[in-house]
Amino acid sequence: MESFGSHWLNYHSNEFNILGALEEHLEEDYHFKNMISSENGTIGSLMAVSSNIPPRPGKRFLSESKYMRIPLDSSAHVPYLNKGYETSFIYGGKLAWRNIGRYFSAQGYNNLIGENKITKTLELGGEQGTEWGLFDEHFFNYIHKQLSENTTPQFVLGLSTSNHPPFKVPKSYRSKSLEIPSSLENKILRERELFLERFLAFQYANDSLGNFIKKIKSSALGKNTIIAMTGDHNFWGFMNYDKSESFS
């Protein structure tokens, strides 16, 4: 999940609802809190999660390095590919970003799905996202469609896009309460309006994920599907952190 920082979960409440439909799943499923992202940026964390290789300090990320076309035996999808799973990398944005299309192609994924493919398959029209990528509901709807319509085992590695500037959500989205708690009021670094837009995007992304998980659980897929959700990094530039919050 783009910019999913666990630190913010400490501020969730009925009045400052940043989890939406995801809340019930964090309560009833396994939730590991003591984790930190591999890199403080999306591409670094994505490369680490997908390759099982930690970032090399001061070096170029794998998808932008001279190693970008070298298949890696350590790649996360390889055990599944070897067991006959159909493997897919699905991204809500454009596959040209950071050369991820070329990189995952070299890793031997069966399917590489980006914004254009999702838009065409779901027959989306009008404004369905931002310049960064599609709204997350379309991203998850596509994954659900792929899981539902295929009879062979599926492995999907996906990256969402909605929780990223310019912080827009669909006009049809019915937001939950976002009353800034007093514990955050004095820490805000940016304009209050932009701060709320930022957390509305966070709420929307989490709500979309929660609805997707619920849809899986309540269908036949719930009996044989494992969903693992993590974040690429926290988001920065919106508040002052205390020293005690350095690793939150």
Secondary structure as UniProt FT lines:
FT   TURN            2..3
FT   HELIX           6..11
FT   HELIX           20..22
FT   HELIX           23..28
FT   HELIX           42..51
FT   TURN            57..58
FT   HELIX           62..64
FT   TURN            66..69
FT   TURN            73..74
FT   TURN            76..77
FT   HELIX           78..82
FT   TURN            83..84
FT   STRAND          86..91
FT   TURN            95..96
FT   HELIX           97..99
FT   HELIX           100..106
FT   TURN            107..108
FT   STRAND          111..113
FT   HELIX           115..121
FT   TURN            122..123
FT   STRAND          129..130
FT   TURN            131..132
FT   STRAND          133..134
FT   HELIX           136..149
FT   STRAND          154..159
FT   TURN            165..166
FT   TURN            171..172
FT   HELIX           182..185
FT   TURN            186..187
FT   HELIX           192..217
FT   HELIX           220..223
FT   HELIX           243..245
FT   TURN            246..247
//
